[in-house]
């Protein structure tokens, strides 16, 4: 049964990643976001670099999708090894886009670049990085939310960018990853916005995911890192593709480098602000919630042990009068220790100081001059032995009457 469960997990992760990767490539080809068959001049190298970023991002998001789907088949209590195996399977599924990109790249003409090798290398690196994304998606709820939210926003920007060309039937000139390149946006504004779009998206997504994680009462570390996974894929995609050769690709590149920090900043703000100042009245309630009371057994006063204890405690102990006569004190309590009860049952002549806890001591006179005892031959005993037993002092307290 365990083997069948793991087989289903690996198959689901692999199949979902392959399907999502191929679907994204088909959608990008159909919308005109990717065109790997065109001839690229040396002055238009930024367009080729932008397509490399898209290919790397497609591979990573495909692997992450494999982790999202594989979560449903993940066994309860699965360890890190199981998640890593499933994430690796998702990475292999995402790697199926490598031939789907290398084949059309054979018709591309990029000056000074081996287009087939470069596009295949970017796809492979994206699939390798996607293993980590799939591993995070399999283990953390906040990671799944961040990956899904960021991917949806990026695709929304791409659809908005190509929407005017779909209506007019023209071919879009350049659609960059994480940038609003719509035709109705002025060029100057689009250039300035390309530097702030991805950090703004990452910050907003970090805030939203952080709020969702706090409402789900996740741990503080999970809330603080909730804005990391989604923007991290954007950063890795641009790192794989490179900064390009012109300003058109350099600005999004540096914006992607700050996207991860912006996403973490948003979730950290929610984690810090959500704690609030600690109140004195909340401390007992929080302590009670963290440490619930232990279960207690109900008392059974009618049990045989309870009846025997009550009969022993209510009945007088034998020999209590003898113990009172010897010690000169009140009778031993009925709830004394077993040793005291045994001592009370002995005859008076057999009682010892260790049984009664009372030792006969001479009166204390620390200021009197000590007297030398006489020898036993003289027939006269020392003064301490001539005196009667003296007064009884409590051995426990060590007090005497001088």
VOBA-338538 format. One record per residue (C-alpha): residue number from 0; residue in three letters; x, y, z. Coordinates in Angstrom, 2 decimals. Layout:
VOBA-338538
  num  residuo        x        y        z
  NUM      Ala        X        Y        Z
...
//
This chain:
VOBA-338538
  num  residuo        x        y        z
    0      Unk     0.00     0.00     0.00
    1      Unk     2.84     2.39     0.80
    2      Unk     4.48     1.69    -2.57
    3      Unk     1.22     2.32    -4.42
    4      Unk     0.70     5.60    -2.56
    5      Unk     4.19     6.83    -3.41
    6      Unk     3.75     5.75    -7.02
    7      Unk     0.56     7.78    -7.26
    8      Unk     2.31    10.76    -5.69
    9      Unk     5.24    10.63    -8.12
   10      Unk     2.96    10.08   -11.11
   11      Unk     0.68    12.98   -10.16
   12      Unk     3.61    15.37    -9.64
   13      Unk     5.27    14.35   -12.91
   14      Unk     2.10    14.45   -14.98
   15      Unk     0.86    17.77   -13.62
   16      Unk     4.23    19.44   -14.19
   17      Unk     4.46    18.16   -17.77
   18      Unk     0.89    19.22   -18.54
   19      Unk     1.24    22.71   -17.06
   20      Unk     4.60    23.28   -18.77
   21      Unk     3.28    22.29   -22.18
   22      Unk     0.07    24.27   -21.64
   23      Unk     1.95    27.45   -20.76
   24      Unk     4.18    27.12   -23.79
   25      Unk     1.20    26.59   -26.06
   26      Unk    -0.58    29.61   -24.59
   27      Unk     2.53    31.76   -24.95
   28      Unk     3.00    30.71   -28.58
   29      Unk    -0.65    31.39   -29.33
   30      Unk    -0.71    34.83   -27.72
   31      Unk     2.56    35.90   -29.31
   32      Unk     4.46    36.17   -26.02
   33      Unk     7.06    33.73   -27.40
   34      Unk     8.36    33.59   -30.96
   35      Unk    11.43    31.38   -31.03
   36      Unk    11.55    31.13   -34.82
   37      Unk    12.30    34.74   -35.66
   38      Unk    15.57    36.30   -36.70
   39      Unk    17.00    38.58   -34.05
   40      Unk    19.43    41.33   -34.96
   41      Unk    22.24    42.32   -32.66
   42      Unk    20.42    45.55   -31.86
   43      Unk    17.32    43.63   -30.74
   44      Unk    18.98    41.18   -28.41
   45      Unk    16.79    42.28   -25.50
   46      Unk    13.80    40.58   -27.11
   47      Unk    15.68    37.27   -27.15
   48      Unk    16.74    37.70   -23.50
   49      Unk    13.12    38.42   -22.52
   50      Unk    12.06    35.13   -24.13
   51      Unk    14.75    33.27   -22.18
   52      Unk    13.31    34.66   -18.94
   53      Unk     9.86    33.45   -19.95
   54      Unk    11.12    29.93   -20.74
   55      Unk    12.94    29.64   -17.40
   56      Unk     9.88    30.90   -15.55
   57      Unk     7.60    28.45   -17.38
   58      Unk     9.80    25.54   -16.28
   59      Unk     9.83    26.65   -12.63
   60      Unk     6.10    27.28   -12.43
   61      Unk     5.40    23.94   -14.11
   62      Unk     7.40    22.12   -11.42
   63      Unk     5.65    24.14    -8.73
   64      Unk     2.30    23.12   -10.22
   65      Unk     3.40    19.50    -9.98
   66      Unk     4.01    20.04    -6.27
   67      Unk     0.61    21.67    -5.84
   68      Unk    -1.19    18.76    -7.46
   69      Unk     0.96    16.13    -5.76
   70      Unk    -0.01    17.53    -2.38
   71      Unk    -3.35    15.73    -2.66
   72      Unk    -1.56    12.34    -2.84
   73      Unk     1.04    13.12    -0.18
   74      Unk     0.75    10.55     2.66
   75      Unk    -0.02    11.84     6.12
   76      Unk     3.14    12.37     8.12
   77      Unk     5.39    12.14     5.04
   78      Unk     8.96    13.17     5.71
   79      Unk    11.39    15.36     3.82
   80      Unk    12.64    12.44     1.72
   81      Unk     9.18    11.73     0.31
   82      Unk     8.65    15.41    -0.53
   83      Unk    12.05    15.60    -2.19
   84      Unk    11.30    12.56    -4.34
   85      Unk     7.98    14.06    -5.39
   86      Unk     9.62    17.43    -6.08
   87      Unk    12.26    15.75    -8.23
   88      Unk     9.53    13.99   -10.20
   89      Unk     7.87    17.37   -10.75
   90      Unk    11.20    18.75   -11.98
   91      Unk    11.51    15.93   -14.52
   92      Unk     7.98    16.64   -15.67
   93      Unk     8.79    20.31   -16.13
   94      Unk    11.91    19.37   -18.09
   95      Unk     9.68    18.10   -20.91
   96      Unk     9.48    21.68   -22.16
   97      Unk    13.15    21.41   -23.15
   98      Unk    12.45    19.67   -26.48
   99      Unk     9.34    21.82   -26.95
  100      Unk    11.56    24.92   -26.93
  101      Unk    14.65    23.55   -28.63
  102      Unk    12.76    22.36   -31.70
  103      Unk    11.35    25.77   -32.74
  104      Unk    14.61    27.44   -31.76
  105      Unk    16.32    25.61   -34.60
  106      Unk    14.75    28.15   -36.97
  107      Unk    15.81    31.15   -34.90
  108      Unk    18.67    33.32   -36.04
  109      Unk    20.34    35.16   -33.21
  110      Unk    23.60    36.90   -34.02
  111      Unk    26.51    35.43   -32.03
  112      Unk    24.34    32.96   -30.06
  113      Unk    23.66    29.25   -30.41
  114      Unk    19.91    29.57   -30.00
  115      Unk    19.17    25.86   -29.58
  116      Unk    21.76    25.33   -26.85
  117      Unk    20.94    28.52   -24.97
  118      Unk    17.17    27.95   -24.93
  119      Unk    17.64    24.33   -23.82
  120      Unk    20.04    25.34   -21.04
  121      Unk    17.59    27.93   -19.72
  122      Unk    14.78    25.38   -19.70
  123      Unk    16.91    22.81   -17.86
  124      Unk    18.07    25.34   -15.25
  125      Unk    14.48    26.40   -14.72
  126      Unk    13.41    22.78   -14.18
  127      Unk    16.21    22.25   -11.65
  128      Unk    15.21    25.36    -9.73
  129      Unk    11.61    24.20    -9.94
  130      Unk    12.46    21.18    -7.79
  131      Unk    12.88    23.52    -4.82
  132      Unk     9.60    25.25    -5.65
  133      Unk     7.81    21.89    -5.81
  134      Unk     9.38    20.82    -2.52
  135      Unk     8.14    24.00    -0.86
  136      Unk     4.68    23.58    -2.36
  137      Unk     4.46    20.03    -1.00
  138      Unk     5.35    21.07     2.53
  139      Unk     3.97    24.55     3.27
  140      Unk     0.53    26.07     2.80
  141      Unk     1.94    29.59     2.63
  142      Unk     4.33    28.54    -0.18
  143      Unk     1.45    27.17    -2.24
  144      Unk    -0.54    30.37    -1.78
  145      Unk     2.42    32.55    -2.76
  146      Unk     3.30    30.52    -5.86
  147      Unk    -0.28    30.41    -7.09
  148      Unk    -0.99    34.10    -6.42
  149      Unk     2.20    35.44    -8.00
  150      Unk     1.82    33.22   -11.08
  151      Unk    -1.77    34.36   -11.58
  152      Unk    -0.76    38.04   -11.37
  153      Unk     2.10    37.58   -13.85
  154      Unk    -0.18    35.90   -16.35
  155      Unk    -2.74    38.67   -15.85
  156      Unk    -0.09    41.25   -16.75
  157      Unk     0.80    39.27   -19.87
  158      Unk    -2.82    39.05   -20.97
  159      Unk    -3.32    42.78   -20.45
  160      Unk    -0.14    43.46   -22.45
  161      Unk    -1.25    41.42   -25.46
  162      Unk    -4.95    42.34   -25.30
  163      Unk    -4.69    45.37   -27.67
  164      Unk    -2.88    43.30   -30.30
  165      Unk    -5.46    40.52   -30.06
  166      Unk    -8.18    43.00   -30.90
  167      Unk    -6.34    44.60   -33.82
  168      Unk    -4.73    41.41   -35.09
  169      Unk    -1.22    42.84   -34.98
  170      Unk     1.77    40.95   -33.62
  171      Unk     3.05    42.15   -30.23
  172      Unk     6.53    43.58   -30.42
  173      Unk     7.87    42.65   -26.98
  174      Unk     6.24    41.27   -23.86
  175      Unk     8.59    41.08   -20.89
  176      Unk     8.12    38.90   -17.82
  177      Unk     6.48    40.79   -14.97
  178      Unk     6.21    44.07   -16.91
  179      Unk     3.15    45.83   -18.31
  180      Unk     4.01    46.25   -22.00
  181      Unk     0.56    47.20   -23.26
  182      Unk     0.35    49.36   -26.36
  183      Unk    -1.84    51.98   -24.65
  184      Unk     0.90    52.76   -22.10
  185      Unk     3.33    55.51   -23.22
  186      Unk     6.91    54.39   -23.75
  187      Unk     8.34    56.71   -21.09
  188      Unk     5.82    55.55   -18.51
  189      Unk     6.34    51.90   -19.44
  190      Unk    10.09    52.28   -18.98
  191      Unk     9.67    53.82   -15.54
  192      Unk     7.04    51.30   -14.55
  193      Unk     9.27    48.37   -15.52
  194      Unk    11.51    49.22   -12.59
  195      Unk     8.69    49.23   -10.04
  196      Unk     6.13    46.73   -11.31
  197      Unk     7.65    43.50    -9.97
  198      Unk     8.61    44.91    -6.54
  199      Unk     5.10    46.33    -6.16
  200      Unk     3.52    43.01    -7.14
  201      Unk     5.78    41.12    -4.74
  202      Unk     5.03    43.53    -1.88
  203      Unk     1.26    43.33    -2.37
  204      Unk     1.34    39.54    -2.68
  205      Unk     3.49    39.32     0.45
  206      Unk     0.99    41.41     2.40
  207      Unk    -2.00    39.39     1.16
  208      Unk    -0.39    36.00     1.78
  209      Unk     0.86    37.15     5.17
  210      Unk    -2.67    38.16     6.20
  211      Unk    -4.02    34.80     5.03
  212      Unk    -1.30    32.95     6.95
  213      Unk    -2.02    34.94    10.11
  214      Unk    -5.74    34.19     9.88
  215      Unk    -4.88    30.50     9.57
  216      Unk    -2.86    30.89    12.81
  217      Unk     0.36    29.62    11.24
  218      Unk     3.66    29.94    13.05
  219      Unk     5.55    33.22    13.14
  220      Unk     8.25    31.90    10.81
  221      Unk     5.67    30.70     8.28
  222      Unk     3.98    34.10     8.26
  223      Unk     7.28    35.97     7.88
  224      Unk     8.41    33.80     4.94
  225      Unk     5.01    33.63     3.24
  226      Unk     5.99    36.25     0.65
  227      Unk     9.20    34.51    -0.44
  228      Unk     8.43    31.63    -2.88
  229      Unk     6.47    33.41    -5.63
  230      Unk     8.76    36.44    -6.11
  231      Unk    11.81    34.17    -5.80
  232      Unk    10.84    32.50    -9.08
  233      Unk    10.89    35.88   -10.82
  234      Unk    14.33    36.61    -9.45
  235      Unk    15.67    33.21   -10.54
  236      Unk    14.16    33.53   -14.00
  237      Unk    15.93    36.83   -14.64
  238      Unk    19.15    35.49   -13.15
  239      Unk    19.06    32.59   -15.62
  240      Unk    18.27    34.83   -18.59
  241      Unk    20.71    37.60   -17.72
  242      Unk    20.44    41.40   -17.79
  243      Unk    20.50    41.74   -21.55
  244      Unk    22.44    44.34   -23.52
  245      Unk    20.13    47.35   -23.39
  246      Unk    18.09    49.44   -21.02
  247      Unk    14.90    47.68   -22.06
  248      Unk    15.97    44.48   -20.27
  249      Unk    18.28    45.90   -17.61
  250      Unk    15.49    47.71   -15.77
  251      Unk    13.29    44.62   -15.37
  252      Unk    16.39    42.64   -14.42
  253      Unk    17.20    44.88   -11.46
  254      Unk    13.53    45.10   -10.55
  255      Unk    13.43    41.30   -10.36
  256      Unk    16.48    41.33    -8.09
  257      Unk    14.51    43.36    -5.55
  258      Unk    11.24    41.46    -5.93
  259      Unk    12.19    38.74    -3.45
  260      Unk    13.11    41.27    -0.79
  261      Unk     9.87    43.18    -1.37
  262      Unk     7.79    40.03    -0.98
  263      Unk     9.51    39.05     2.26
  264      Unk     9.14    42.62     3.52
  265      Unk     5.38    42.47     3.05
  266      Unk     4.97    39.20     4.93
  267      Unk     7.37    40.27     7.69
  268      Unk     5.36    43.44     8.24
  269      Unk     2.21    41.36     8.72
  270      Unk     4.05    39.01    11.09
  271      Unk     5.40    41.87    13.21
  272      Unk     2.32    44.08    13.20
  273      Unk     0.01    41.14    13.83
  274      Unk     1.58    40.31    17.17
  275      Unk     0.60    43.52    18.95
  276      Unk     1.59    44.49    22.51
  277      Unk     1.24    41.80    25.14
  278      Unk    -1.48    42.40    27.75
  279      Unk    -1.36    41.27    31.35
  280      Unk    -4.89    39.92    31.18
  281      Unk    -4.06    37.75    28.17
  282      Unk    -1.16    35.98    29.87
  283      Unk    -3.26    33.57    31.99
  284      Unk    -5.53    32.78    29.03
  285      Unk    -2.54    32.17    26.75
  286      Unk    -0.87    30.00    29.38
  287      Unk    -4.07    28.04    29.88
  288      Unk    -4.41    27.55    26.12
  289      Unk    -0.81    26.40    25.75
  290      Unk    -0.88    24.18    28.85
  291      Unk    -4.34    22.66    29.31
  292      Unk    -5.10    21.16    32.73
  293      Unk    -4.30    17.51    33.22
  294      Unk    -7.20    15.08    33.53
  295      Unk    -8.09    14.17    37.09
  296      Unk    -9.76    11.08    38.45
  297      Unk   -12.98    11.40    40.38
  298      Unk   -12.76    10.62    44.08
  299      Unk   -14.34     7.35    45.23
  300      Unk   -15.07     7.71    48.94
  301      Unk   -16.99     4.42    49.04
  302      Unk   -14.05     2.27    47.93
  303      Unk   -12.64    -0.44    50.21
  304      Unk    -9.37     1.44    50.67
  305      Unk   -11.19     4.62    51.72
  306      Unk   -13.36     2.69    54.24
  307      Unk   -10.30     1.00    55.75
  308      Unk    -8.49     4.32    56.07
  309      Unk   -11.49     5.94    57.77
  310      Unk   -11.86     3.06    60.23
  311      Unk    -8.18     3.22    61.17
  312      Unk    -8.21     7.00    61.56
  313      Unk   -11.36     6.98    63.72
  314      Unk   -10.34     4.12    66.03
  315      Unk    -7.97     4.86    68.93
  316      Unk    -4.58     3.30    68.73
  317      Unk    -3.70     0.63    71.29
  318      Unk    -1.07     1.65    73.77
  319      Unk    -1.77     5.32    73.37
  320      Unk    -2.08     5.74    77.16
  321      Unk     1.34     4.21    77.74
  322      Unk     2.90     6.47    75.14
  323      Unk     1.25     9.47    76.82
  324      Unk     2.52     8.46    80.24
  325      Unk     6.10     8.06    79.04
  326      Unk     6.34    11.14    76.87
  327      Unk     4.19    13.40    79.04
  328      Unk     2.60    14.77    75.92
  329      Unk    -0.59    14.29    74.01
  330      Unk    -1.29    10.98    72.35
  331      Unk     0.15    10.40    68.94
  332      Unk    -2.17    11.48    66.18
  333      Unk    -4.20     8.78    64.47
  334      Unk    -2.76     9.85    61.13
  335      Unk     0.88     9.43    62.14
  336      Unk     3.28     7.31    60.22
  337      Unk     3.37     3.53    60.30
  338      Unk     6.41     3.57    62.56
  339      Unk     4.61     5.67    65.17
  340      Unk     1.66     3.29    65.16
  341      Unk     3.92     0.30    65.64
  342      Unk     5.67     2.03    68.54
  343      Unk     2.36     2.83    70.23
  344      Unk     1.42    -0.85    70.22
  345      Unk     4.53    -1.89    72.15
  346      Unk     4.61    -2.18    75.94
  347      Unk     5.91     0.81    77.83
  348      Unk     9.11    -0.90    78.95
  349      Unk    10.03    -1.74    75.33
  350      Unk     9.68     1.76    73.91
  351      Unk    12.84     3.46    72.69
  352      Unk    13.57     7.12    72.08
  353      Unk    13.79     6.44    68.34
  354      Unk    10.23     5.04    68.41
  355      Unk     8.61     7.96    70.21
  356      Unk    10.78    10.69    68.67
  357      Unk    11.44    12.07    72.21
  358      Unk    14.81    11.89    73.88
  359      Unk    15.42    12.67    77.55
  360      Unk    18.06    15.35    77.82
  361      Unk    19.52    17.19    80.80
  362      Unk    18.71    20.86    81.15
  363      Unk    20.99    23.13    79.21
  364      Unk    23.24    25.39    81.24
  365      Unk    25.88    26.72    78.92
  366      Unk    27.20    29.25    81.43
  367      Unk    27.84    26.89    84.36
  368      Unk    31.37    25.77    85.04
  369      Unk    31.81    22.15    84.09
  370      Unk    32.46    19.78    87.04
  371      Unk    34.78    16.88    86.83
  372      Unk    33.02    13.60    87.41
  373      Unk    34.21    11.39    90.22
  374      Unk    35.48     7.98    89.68
  375      Unk    33.11     5.05    90.05
  376      Unk    35.21     3.64    92.90
  377      Unk    34.25     6.45    95.27
  378      Unk    30.65     5.34    95.11
  379      Unk    29.44     8.86    94.32
  380      Unk    27.92     9.64    90.93
  381      Unk    28.33    12.91    89.00
  382      Unk    25.83    15.67    89.70
  383      Unk    24.15    15.16    86.34
  384      Unk    23.42    11.56    87.13
  385      Unk    22.29    12.27    90.68
  386      Unk    19.57    14.51    89.50
  387      Unk    16.27    13.01    88.38
  388      Unk    15.46    12.49    84.77
  389      Unk    14.85    16.19    84.47
  390      Unk    12.55    17.84    82.10
  391      Unk    11.55    16.41    78.74
  392      Unk    12.69    18.52    75.80
  393      Unk    11.70    18.16    72.23
  394      Unk    14.49    16.52    70.28
  395      Unk    13.22    17.79    67.02
  396      Unk    13.22    21.46    67.95
  397      Unk    16.29    21.25    70.20
  398      Unk    14.80    23.53    72.81
  399      Unk    15.42    23.04    76.52
  400      Unk    14.47    24.71    79.71
  401      Unk    17.56    26.14    81.45
//
